[in-house]
Amino acid sequence: MTSGPEDTPVDSKPAPAPFVLIVSGLSGSGKSVALKTLEDLDYYCVDNLPIQLLPDFIRSLMREDVLPQKVAIGIDVRARHSDLSQLAQWRAAVARLGFEAKLVFFDSEDSVLLRRYSDTRRRHPLSHGGLSLPEAIARERELTQPLRLEADVLIDTGQLNVHQLRRRVVGEFAFDSGDAPSLLFESFAYRRGVPGDADFVFDARVLPNPHWQPELRPLTGRDGPVRDYLDAHEDVQRYVEQVSGFLDTWLPRLRGETRSYVTVAFGCTGGKHRSVYLTERMAEHARTQGWEQVATFHRELD
């Protein structure tokens, strides 16, 4: 008896629910950097949405031919007629539409926010009506307190520079939840220090340096000519083979750990050629080995 298409086993695992990340926080705390980073991670991003329009916006996405699986929406005090205390109500409405909704809140100390506004000379969105900058910050804290209390993830950016903030966002939101830890491959420049929370660090400075090739100097390890140059060296191929063999042996041992993701870092002198090349190549290799949640971050480029 031959089997037909109806006899073909199908994967009964349900598809993951589309994911909505509500991005909020204090002005000057890094929300714009976070949204730009999420956009780079293939999130469909919208900023400054009035909170009461959240369900209608999600309904409009559901009418699209291709429904985005990851959406990030910026909601804060710039929408002056929004009642931020109603977030739980509108968030529940989004959940009833079949979306998983989470809220991340970015915060920082007043002294840090004052310094950032002084450095950038930007105007605080609540500085109208004669409020001084400290008064505007205090008022914003009061208005956004319901969002802070409701947040699933709270990120204090007071001690983070732009690069560190982008990396934190990548670590938190590049991946879907799953049983196995996710992998983050990162490139860096040794002259700017080793990433403090890397689980594995590999030194690429022993490899031929494309920087000394005038035609390759302005390029990066993402570019074809640089990849071709490194691919042509036997030492590079041996390095890749040995490091990938090491990772193939030991990364699977981490599947039973409770950690959410593992960082594998590659460093070179400038963080532009060799480390970037290896980061991209090892990420590709990890995907071929069955790791579903893999992301890359290039500290000196991003």
C-alpha positions as a LaTeX table, in Angstrom:
\begin{tabular}{lrrr}
\hline
Residue & $x$ (\AA) & $y$ (\AA) & $z$ (\AA) \\
\hline
Met1 & 0.00 & 0.00 & 0.00 \\
Thr2 & 1.52 & 3.29 & $-1.03$ \\
Ser3 & 1.28 & 6.36 & 1.10 \\
Gly4 & $-0.12$ & 9.57 & $-0.24$ \\
Pro5 & 0.47 & 13.15 & 0.79 \\
Glu6 & $-2.11$ & 12.77 & 3.53 \\
Asp7 & 0.06 & 10.06 & 5.12 \\
Thr8 & 3.12 & 12.27 & 5.31 \\
Pro9 & 3.99 & 13.02 & 8.94 \\
Val10 & 3.64 & 16.65 & 9.82 \\
Asp11 & 5.34 & 18.65 & 12.51 \\
Ser12 & 2.72 & 19.18 & 15.17 \\
Lys13 & 4.83 & 21.76 & 17.02 \\
Pro14 & 2.80 & 24.98 & 17.03 \\
Ala15 & 4.32 & 28.04 & 15.42 \\
Pro16 & 5.55 & 30.63 & 17.95 \\
Ala17 & 3.24 & 33.55 & 18.58 \\
Pro18 & 4.27 & 36.84 & 16.97 \\
Phe19 & 6.26 & 38.89 & 19.46 \\
Val20 & 5.61 & 42.53 & 20.39 \\
Leu21 & 8.22 & 44.36 & 22.44 \\
Ile22 & 7.04 & 47.63 & 23.98 \\
Val23 & 10.05 & 49.92 & 24.40 \\
Ser24 & 9.71 & 52.65 & 27.01 \\
Gly25 & 11.71 & 54.58 & 29.55 \\
Leu26 & 13.03 & 58.01 & 30.43 \\
Ser27 & 14.07 & 60.47 & 27.75 \\
Gly28 & 17.83 & 60.27 & 27.34 \\
Ser29 & 18.05 & 56.72 & 28.70 \\
Gly30 & 18.83 & 55.07 & 25.35 \\
Lys31 & 15.43 & 54.17 & 23.88 \\
Ser32 & 16.37 & 55.46 & 20.41 \\
Val33 & 19.57 & 53.41 & 20.40 \\
Ala34 & 17.58 & 50.36 & 21.49 \\
Leu35 & 14.98 & 50.78 & 18.72 \\
Lys36 & 17.70 & 51.20 & 16.09 \\
Thr37 & 19.39 & 48.04 & 17.36 \\
Leu38 & 16.10 & 46.13 & 17.28 \\
Glu39 & 15.56 & 47.31 & 13.72 \\
Asp40 & 18.98 & 45.84 & 12.85 \\
Leu41 & 17.75 & 42.58 & 14.41 \\
Asp42 & 14.85 & 42.47 & 11.91 \\
Tyr43 & 12.20 & 43.85 & 14.26 \\
Tyr44 & 9.43 & 45.86 & 12.63 \\
Cys45 & 9.86 & 49.12 & 14.56 \\
Val46 & 7.48 & 52.01 & 15.22 \\
Asp47 & 8.29 & 54.89 & 17.57 \\
Asn48 & 6.13 & 57.30 & 19.59 \\
Leu49 & 2.86 & 55.41 & 19.29 \\
Pro50 & 0.01 & 56.64 & 21.56 \\
Ile51 & $-0.67$ & 53.77 & 23.94 \\
Gln52 & $-4.42$ & 53.65 & 23.23 \\
Leu53 & $-3.64$ & 52.95 & 19.55 \\
Leu54 & $-1.64$ & 49.82 & 20.35 \\
Pro55 & $-4.41$ & 47.24 & 19.62 \\
Asp56 & $-5.49$ & 49.05 & 16.43 \\
Phe57 & $-1.91$ & 49.12 & 15.22 \\
Ile58 & $-1.55$ & 45.37 & 15.80 \\
Arg59 & $-4.82$ & 44.77 & 13.92 \\
Ser60 & $-3.45$ & 46.75 & 11.00 \\
Leu61 & $-0.37$ & 44.50 & 10.93 \\
Met62 & $-2.62$ & 41.43 & 10.86 \\
Arg63 & $-4.12$ & 42.70 & 7.60 \\
Glu64 & $-0.68$ & 42.71 & 5.94 \\
Asp65 & 0.17 & 39.98 & 3.42 \\
Val66 & 3.15 & 38.96 & 5.56 \\
Leu67 & 2.70 & 39.36 & 9.30 \\
Pro68 & 5.90 & 40.53 & 11.06 \\
Gln69 & 7.00 & 37.99 & 13.65 \\
Lys70 & 8.92 & 40.53 & 15.75 \\
Val71 & 7.57 & 44.03 & 16.40 \\
Ala72 & 9.06 & 46.78 & 18.58 \\
Ile73 & 6.95 & 49.80 & 19.56 \\
Gly74 & 8.24 & 52.91 & 21.31 \\
Ile75 & 5.76 & 54.32 & 23.85 \\
Asp76 & 6.65 & 57.17 & 26.21 \\
Val77 & 5.69 & 60.67 & 27.38 \\
Arg78 & 6.05 & 62.26 & 23.95 \\
Ala79 & 2.47 & 61.10 & 23.25 \\
Arg80 & 1.13 & 63.74 & 25.64 \\
His81 & $-2.51$ & 62.68 & 25.55 \\
Ser82 & $-1.80$ & 59.03 & 26.42 \\
Asp83 & $-2.64$ & 57.64 & 29.84 \\
Leu84 & 0.39 & 55.45 & 30.50 \\
Ser85 & $-1.31$ & 53.88 & 33.52 \\
Gln86 & $-3.60$ & 52.02 & 31.09 \\
Leu87 & $-0.76$ & 49.91 & 29.67 \\
Ala88 & $-1.94$ & 46.66 & 31.28 \\
Gln89 & $-5.35$ & 47.06 & 29.64 \\
Trp90 & $-3.97$ & 47.66 & 26.13 \\
Arg91 & $-1.30$ & 44.98 & 26.56 \\
Ala92 & $-3.99$ & 42.44 & 27.42 \\
Ala93 & $-5.87$ & 43.44 & 24.27 \\
Val94 & $-2.75$ & 42.72 & 22.22 \\
Ala95 & $-2.41$ & 39.30 & 23.87 \\
Arg96 & $-6.01$ & 38.48 & 22.94 \\
Leu97 & $-5.05$ & 39.13 & 19.31 \\
Gly98 & $-2.55$ & 36.27 & 19.53 \\
Phe99 & 0.65 & 38.23 & 20.17 \\
Glu100 & 3.13 & 37.72 & 22.98 \\
Ala101 & 3.70 & 41.19 & 24.44 \\
Lys102 & 6.61 & 42.20 & 26.67 \\
Leu103 & 7.71 & 45.57 & 28.02 \\
Val104 & 11.31 & 46.76 & 28.43 \\
Phe105 & 11.94 & 49.94 & 30.40 \\
Phe106 & 15.16 & 51.97 & 30.09 \\
Asp107 & 16.19 & 53.97 & 33.14 \\
Ser108 & 19.12 & 56.01 & 34.41 \\
Glu109 & 20.04 & 58.24 & 37.31 \\
Asp110 & 19.08 & 61.92 & 37.16 \\
Ser111 & 22.74 & 62.99 & 37.15 \\
Val112 & 23.41 & 60.86 & 34.06 \\
Leu113 & 20.34 & 62.17 & 32.24 \\
Leu114 & 21.33 & 65.78 & 33.07 \\
Arg115 & 24.83 & 65.19 & 31.72 \\
Arg116 & 23.53 & 63.61 & 28.53 \\
Tyr117 & 21.16 & 66.50 & 27.88 \\
Ser118 & 24.01 & 68.92 & 28.56 \\
Asp119 & 26.27 & 67.09 & 26.11 \\
Thr120 & 23.70 & 66.87 & 23.31 \\
Arg121 & 21.91 & 70.20 & 23.98 \\
Arg122 & 18.63 & 68.51 & 23.15 \\
Arg123 & 15.36 & 69.73 & 24.61 \\
His124 & 13.45 & 67.51 & 27.02 \\
Pro125 & 9.95 & 66.66 & 25.71 \\
Leu126 & 8.39 & 67.95 & 28.96 \\
Ser127 & 10.37 & 71.17 & 29.16 \\
His128 & 7.44 & 73.17 & 27.83 \\
Gly129 & 5.44 & 75.33 & 30.20 \\
Gly130 & 8.48 & 76.75 & 31.96 \\
Leu131 & 9.72 & 73.50 & 33.55 \\
Ser132 & 13.45 & 73.36 & 34.20 \\
Leu133 & 15.33 & 70.26 & 33.06 \\
Pro134 & 15.46 & 68.72 & 36.56 \\
Glu135 & 11.74 & 69.40 & 36.98 \\
Ala136 & 10.95 & 67.86 & 33.58 \\
Ile137 & 12.92 & 64.72 & 34.46 \\
Ala138 & 11.11 & 64.45 & 37.81 \\
Arg139 & 7.74 & 64.86 & 36.10 \\
Glu140 & 8.62 & 62.21 & 33.53 \\
Arg141 & 9.57 & 59.77 & 36.29 \\
Glu142 & 6.17 & 60.32 & 37.84 \\
Leu143 & 4.29 & 59.80 & 34.56 \\
Thr144 & 6.24 & 56.69 & 33.53 \\
Gln145 & 6.19 & 54.97 & 36.93 \\
Pro146 & 3.27 & 52.69 & 35.88 \\
Leu147 & 5.35 & 51.48 & 32.93 \\
Arg148 & 8.40 & 50.89 & 35.11 \\
Leu149 & 6.37 & 48.80 & 37.54 \\
Glu150 & 4.84 & 46.79 & 34.69 \\
Ala151 & 8.17 & 46.12 & 32.91 \\
Asp152 & 9.30 & 42.57 & 32.18 \\
Val153 & 12.87 & 43.78 & 31.64 \\
Leu154 & 14.44 & 46.81 & 33.34 \\
Ile155 & 17.72 & 48.10 & 31.89 \\
Asp156 & 19.72 & 50.75 & 33.74 \\
Thr157 & 21.89 & 52.49 & 31.14 \\
Gly158 & 23.74 & 54.79 & 33.53 \\
Gln159 & 27.01 & 52.88 & 33.24 \\
Leu160 & 26.61 & 51.80 & 29.61 \\
Asn161 & 28.05 & 53.49 & 26.56 \\
Val162 & 26.35 & 53.17 & 23.17 \\
His163 & 28.27 & 50.02 & 22.23 \\
Gln164 & 27.53 & 48.32 & 25.54 \\
Leu165 & 23.86 & 49.24 & 25.31 \\
Arg166 & 23.58 & 47.80 & 21.79 \\
Arg167 & 25.23 & 44.61 & 22.97 \\
Arg168 & 22.85 & 44.35 & 25.93 \\
Val169 & 19.86 & 44.72 & 23.60 \\
Val170 & 21.28 & 42.06 & 21.28 \\
Gly171 & 21.77 & 39.70 & 24.20 \\
Glu172 & 18.27 & 40.26 & 25.56 \\
Phe173 & 16.17 & 40.39 & 22.41 \\
Ala174 & 17.96 & 38.85 & 19.42 \\
Phe175 & 16.69 & 35.41 & 20.35 \\
Asp176 & 13.41 & 33.59 & 20.81 \\
Ser177 & 12.86 & 31.61 & 23.97 \\
Gly178 & 13.78 & 27.96 & 23.77 \\
Asp179 & 15.20 & 25.03 & 25.69 \\
Ala180 & 18.75 & 25.37 & 24.34 \\
Pro181 & 20.96 & 28.40 & 25.02 \\
Ser182 & 21.35 & 30.82 & 22.14 \\
Leu183 & 24.71 & 31.75 & 20.67 \\
Leu184 & 26.10 & 35.26 & 20.30 \\
Phe185 & 29.28 & 35.53 & 18.23 \\
Glu186 & 31.10 & 38.82 & 18.80 \\
Ser187 & 34.11 & 40.56 & 17.27 \\
Phe188 & 36.23 & 43.10 & 19.16 \\
Ala189 & 39.51 & 45.03 & 19.13 \\
Tyr190 & 42.04 & 44.08 & 21.80 \\
Arg191 & 43.20 & 47.69 & 22.04 \\
Arg192 & 39.74 & 48.55 & 23.44 \\
Gly193 & 39.61 & 45.66 & 25.87 \\
Val194 & 38.17 & 42.15 & 26.00 \\
Pro195 & 34.35 & 41.88 & 26.42 \\
Gly196 & 33.86 & 41.31 & 30.13 \\
Asp197 & 31.06 & 38.76 & 29.85 \\
Ala198 & 32.37 & 36.61 & 27.00 \\
Asp199 & 32.25 & 32.87 & 27.73 \\
Phe200 & 34.90 & 31.94 & 25.16 \\
Val201 & 37.59 & 34.29 & 23.77 \\
Phe202 & 39.79 & 33.51 & 20.77 \\
Asp203 & 42.75 & 35.61 & 19.62 \\
Ala204 & 42.90 & 36.17 & 15.84 \\
Arg205 & 46.03 & 38.34 & 15.89 \\
Val206 & 48.14 & 35.33 & 14.89 \\
Leu207 & 46.47 & 35.32 & 11.45 \\
Pro208 & 47.50 & 37.31 & 8.34 \\
Asn209 & 46.27 & 40.90 & 8.64 \\
Pro210 & 44.32 & 42.35 & 5.68 \\
His211 & 45.04 & 45.81 & 7.08 \\
Trp212 & 48.46 & 45.68 & 5.40 \\
Gln213 & 46.86 & 45.23 & 1.97 \\
Pro214 & 46.09 & 48.80 & 0.75 \\
Glu215 & 43.07 & 47.70 & $-1.28$ \\
Leu216 & 41.60 & 45.81 & 1.70 \\
Arg217 & 42.30 & 48.35 & 4.44 \\
Pro218 & 39.04 & 50.33 & 4.05 \\
Leu219 & 36.94 & 47.13 & 3.91 \\
Thr220 & 35.76 & 44.85 & 6.73 \\
Gly221 & 35.58 & 41.12 & 7.35 \\
Arg222 & 32.03 & 41.18 & 5.97 \\
Asp223 & 33.29 & 42.12 & 2.50 \\
Gly224 & 33.99 & 39.55 & $-0.20$ \\
Pro225 & 37.58 & 40.60 & $-1.02$ \\
Val226 & 38.60 & 40.33 & 2.65 \\
Arg227 & 36.94 & 36.92 & 2.97 \\
Asp228 & 38.66 & 35.73 & $-0.21$ \\
Tyr229 & 42.03 & 36.98 & 1.07 \\
Leu230 & 41.68 & 35.12 & 4.38 \\
Asp231 & 40.16 & 32.00 & 2.80 \\
Ala232 & 43.30 & 31.69 & 0.65 \\
His233 & 45.64 & 31.27 & 3.64 \\
Glu234 & 46.28 & 27.77 & 4.94 \\
Asp235 & 46.85 & 29.04 & 8.50 \\
Val236 & 43.40 & 30.63 & 8.50 \\
Gln237 & 41.77 & 27.39 & 7.38 \\
Arg238 & 43.62 & 25.45 & 10.07 \\
Tyr239 & 42.55 & 28.00 & 12.69 \\
Val240 & 38.92 & 27.78 & 11.60 \\
Glu241 & 39.01 & 23.98 & 11.60 \\
Gln242 & 40.51 & 23.74 & 15.08 \\
Val243 & 38.29 & 26.39 & 16.69 \\
Ser244 & 35.12 & 25.01 & 15.09 \\
Gly245 & 36.11 & 21.53 & 16.29 \\
Phe246 & 36.55 & 22.86 & 19.82 \\
Leu247 & 33.18 & 24.62 & 19.77 \\
Asp248 & 31.44 & 21.61 & 18.23 \\
Thr249 & 32.75 & 19.52 & 21.12 \\
Trp250 & 31.98 & 21.81 & 24.04 \\
Leu251 & 29.06 & 24.05 & 23.10 \\
Pro252 & 26.58 & 21.12 & 23.06 \\
Arg253 & 27.55 & 20.45 & 26.71 \\
Leu254 & 25.90 & 23.78 & 27.56 \\
Arg255 & 22.45 & 22.73 & 26.31 \\
Gly256 & 21.52 & 21.51 & 29.77 \\
Glu257 & 22.62 & 24.71 & 31.49 \\
Thr258 & 20.15 & 27.31 & 32.74 \\
Arg259 & 21.85 & 30.20 & 30.94 \\
Ser260 & 19.89 & 31.89 & 28.16 \\
Tyr261 & 22.78 & 32.55 & 25.80 \\
Val262 & 26.50 & 31.95 & 25.35 \\
Thr263 & 28.95 & 34.52 & 23.97 \\
Val264 & 31.89 & 33.47 & 21.79 \\
Ala265 & 34.24 & 36.39 & 21.11 \\
Phe266 & 36.99 & 36.81 & 18.50 \\
Gly267 & 39.52 & 39.61 & 18.88 \\
Cys268 & 42.10 & 41.18 & 16.61 \\
Thr269 & 44.08 & 44.41 & 16.62 \\
Gly270 & 41.45 & 46.76 & 15.20 \\
Gly271 & 38.29 & 44.64 & 15.36 \\
Lys272 & 37.63 & 45.24 & 11.67 \\
His273 & 38.95 & 42.41 & 9.52 \\
Arg274 & 40.05 & 39.08 & 11.05 \\
Ser275 & 37.75 & 39.06 & 14.08 \\
Val276 & 34.75 & 40.09 & 11.96 \\
Tyr277 & 35.53 & 37.41 & 9.38 \\
Leu278 & 35.77 & 34.71 & 12.06 \\
Thr279 & 32.62 & 35.88 & 13.83 \\
Glu280 & 30.57 & 35.65 & 10.65 \\
Arg281 & 32.10 & 32.35 & 9.60 \\
Met282 & 31.61 & 30.68 & 12.98 \\
Ala283 & 28.02 & 31.89 & 13.15 \\
Glu284 & 27.36 & 30.29 & 9.76 \\
His285 & 28.99 & 27.08 & 10.96 \\
Ala286 & 26.89 & 27.03 & 14.15 \\
Arg287 & 23.70 & 27.27 & 12.09 \\
Thr288 & 24.77 & 24.28 & 10.01 \\
Gln289 & 25.29 & 22.36 & 13.28 \\
Gly290 & 21.65 & 22.83 & 14.25 \\
Trp291 & 21.84 & 25.87 & 16.52 \\
Glu292 & 18.63 & 27.73 & 15.73 \\
Gln293 & 19.22 & 30.92 & 17.71 \\
Val294 & 22.45 & 32.49 & 16.47 \\
Ala295 & 23.31 & 36.20 & 16.30 \\
Thr296 & 26.42 & 38.26 & 15.57 \\
Phe297 & 27.61 & 41.52 & 17.06 \\
His298 & 30.61 & 43.52 & 15.83 \\
Arg299 & 31.55 & 45.84 & 18.66 \\
Glu300 & 33.81 & 48.14 & 16.70 \\
Leu301 & 31.58 & 48.25 & 13.61 \\
Asp302 & 28.16 & 48.40 & 15.29 \\
\hline
\end{tabular}
